[in-house]
């Protein structure tokens, strides 16, 4: 896609098209994982069908990112061999001191971790049907 400029990983949204190394569509972004405050992109969960479990693609396998399109450096066969996406556990730092309401609100607002909400099954089905119509 030489006529478009690449965009930052922080702009990726669920539903964006995902293509393999030869440019063939292999699915859609289901979820993005990373930490925007320190600019660490961990990877993507991609869904290839309406009922299938999303596959996890580590960031090192993302070749280029354009608006509404993510290009991978993997072939379709390599993508099929990727493991399923397992949602990371929620982590928390516990303190023995009680936090005030203001402190909890500040923490909630300044949280730096970025994680898009996974696509709903209905939206996943709609995207899958739309990709069938385009073929």
N, C-alpha and C positions, 0 to 999 in steps of 0.2 A: 504494500500500500504506500508507494512513494509519494502520492499526492496529499498524504495526511501526516501531521506531526505526531510523534509519540506523546503519550501522557504519563503522568506519575501513577504508581500503583495505588495511591490513596484515592484515586478517582474511580477505580473499578467498582462496579455495582452488580448485584445479583441480576441475572438475565442477560448479561453481555455474552455475545457469541465467542466460542473458543474454537480455534482451528489448529490442526496438527502442523507438522513441519512442511508438508506439501500444500498447505492452504485449504485442506478439506475440513468442513465443520464437523467437530466431534462432540459438541455439547454446548452447555451454557454455564456461566458462573453461578454457583449455588451459594458460596460463601467466600469471604476474603479474610485471611488471618495475618496479623502483623501488629506492630506498635508504631503508630505515627509520630509519637513524641521523640523517638530516637531513630526514626526512619528505617525500621526493620520490617521487611516484607517476608513473611514466612511462607506463604503459598496460597493456593486456591482449592476449594472443593468444587468439582465440576460434575454436572449431571448430564448423562447422555440419553436419558429417556424419562418418560413420565413416572415410572414406578421403580426404576433402578436406584441403587444406593450410590451416592456421589463418590467419585474417586478423588483422592488427594494428590495434587500436583505441587511439589516443592518449588519454591521461587526460582531455584537455579535452572528449572526446566521451562521457565517463561522467557521466550526470546524477545518479544516486543509487545507493547501495550498501546493500542490506539483507542480513541473514543468508541465505545460499544463493541470492541473486538480485542481479544487476547490471542496472541500467536505463541504456540509452544514450539520447543525444539525437539519434540518427541514425535514418533510416528504413531499411527493409529494402533498398531500392535503393541507398542511400548506403553501406550496409555491404558490399554486393556489389562496389562499386567500390573498396573499400579495398585496399591492397596486402597481399601475403602477409607473414606474420611471418617475419623473418629473425633468427635467434638472434644477439645481439650477441657480438662477439669477446671472448675472455677477455683482460683487461688485467692487467698486472703492473708493479710498480715494481721495477726492478732496482737492486741495490746491489753495490758492489765488495767490501764487507766480508762475510765469511761469517757467516751467522746461526746461532746456537746452536739446539739442539733445543727449548729452552724458549721462545726468541723465536719460532720457527716455530709452536709450539703455541699461544702467546698470540695470534699473528696470525690463526691459523685460528679460534680461539674468538671473538675480538672483531671479526671481519669483519662489516661492517655492511650489506653489500649483500644485498638480499632477492631471491631468485628461486626460485619454486616449481619443483619438478620438473615437466616437461611431462607431460600425461596419456599413459598408455600406450595404444597402439592398441586393445587389448582393452577397456579402460575406455571409450574413446571410442565403440566399437561398442555397448557395453552402454547407455550414456547415450542414444545415437541410437535404439536399439530401444525403450527405455523412453519416449522422447518420442513415438514413433509410437503406442504403446499408449494414451497419455494423450489422443490426439486423438479 
